[in-house]
Amino acid sequence: MKIIDLTLEIYDGLKSYLSHPPIVIRPESTFENSGHRYVEPCEGFESRFLEMSDHSGTHIDAPLHFIRNSQSTAEMDLTRCYGEAVCLDVTPFKQAKDEVTYDMLEKAVAAQGIEVQQNDIVLIRTRTGQWGEEGFFEEGAFAPSAGDWLIDNQVKCVGLDLANIDTHDNMAREVHMKILPVPIYIIENLVNLDQLPKDKHFTFSALPLKLKNATASPVRAVAIIND
Amino acid sequence: MKIIDLTLEIYDGLKSYLSHPPIVIRPESTFENSGHRYVEPCEGFESRFLEMSDHSGTHIDAPLHFIRNSQSTAEMDLTRCYGEAVCLDVTPFKQAKDEVTYDMLEKAVAAQGIEVQQNDIVLIRTRTGQWGEEGFFEEGAFAPSAGDWLIDNQVKCVGLDLANIDTHDNMAREVHMKILPVPIYIIENLVNLDQLPKDKHFTFSALPLKLKNATASPVRAVAIIND
């Protein structure tokens, strides 16, 4: 078994989306301030205090993010966040400002010779560069037609290597509004999609923390490749 | 495939260990304060701000929690947090104030007729009551000999239904100090262990968030039972 980590590292000061404040990881307990309470060989313990948006880093959106009175994070169906997955690579067909379309996803399926099955998780590689580099937050994301493709193919979850599945200037957030009610869950800020097989299925996991009344959760997203 | 959720729900105000401040989940964006920027049918978006210790709720300890200059959360070996697992039930042999011993774990293996294999993840059910009820934080946890049992059996990760694998008044934190350097990772505050099979292996997952320089991570801990 091999695990491929598809997760952006969360560090103190990271801004993983322009609208949210930077992530904070600061000391809570340290060896210096806790050691006096313990007995050798224990020198005390370290812990950190975390402050972040529920949409920080690599995260999974709950329907409540955009749809009133819908499923929050703790209520999400875990069988839709774990299971058989494929990675579709649209980089041969997309320039930075282009949006991912229905047609591009069809072309990727054909080029890779892979069959997308009902209840698959589909990861979309949209770019060849590094996460967060200049222009990253301005790239074209999914056109509404790409949302239709996800619905037509009855996928249960979609992940991508951008910070937003909707292009930022689409103020109707058409892809979120189309697929979250199904629900098709959305994972944003994936990395390392170039390391995934393009010609076969693998197991994918991105289980949300069990956060009551939250609208998303940071996740550890991984591909599990069985030998 | 069936997923059994072994995770304590995290809610605003929860204290999952006496030493840490209560968890905070508070509004960040709301439909009311963001809606004006969006176009129908989008009514704006909801997000939450999270504030918590890295040891909150059901969490996995990194070696850095107790061992200076050792592995932090982002450096943890994910192949030790996911894989074949067994649940050992010591409740027939343990009263609330008793500590779990080497002998109790041997008795549970024999009573359940299950073989613990090298690199298994081992979950220990120590009690029959509800998480957090009166007396929960005062229960006897692992004796140092139970740590020896984990090392002798070459397990890669251990989980339990208490908030601390060491009994609180053991100020040398002997079990943490014994097993974290191996490393055998420690998952605390599991729930629903009564729902697990006792006579066979299953797949377990408790992947940490990728938190740089952190000493633990809240996790979504689950058992995956294949049909």
Interface residues (C-beta under 8 A of the other chain):
Chain A: M1 I3 D5 T7 L8 E9 I10 Y11 D12 S19 H20 I25 E28 S29 F31 R37 Y38 V39 E40 P41 C42 E43 F45 E46 S47 R48 F49 L50 E51 M52 S53 D54 H55 G57 T58 L64 H65 F66 R68 A74 L78 T79 Y82 G83 M171 A172 R173 H176 M177 S205 L207 P208 L209 K210 L211 K212 N213 A214 T215 A216 P218 V219 R220 V222 I224
Chain B: M1 I3 D5 T7 L8 E9 I10 Y11 D12 S19 H20 I25 E28 S29 F31 R37 Y38 V39 E40 P41 C42 E43 F45 E46 S47 R48 F49 L50 E51 M52 S53 D54 H55 G57 T58 L64 H65 F66 R68 A74 L78 T79 Y82 G83 M171 A172 R173 H176 M177 S205 L207 P208 L209 K210 L211 K212 N213 A214 T215 A216 P218 V219 R220 V222 I224
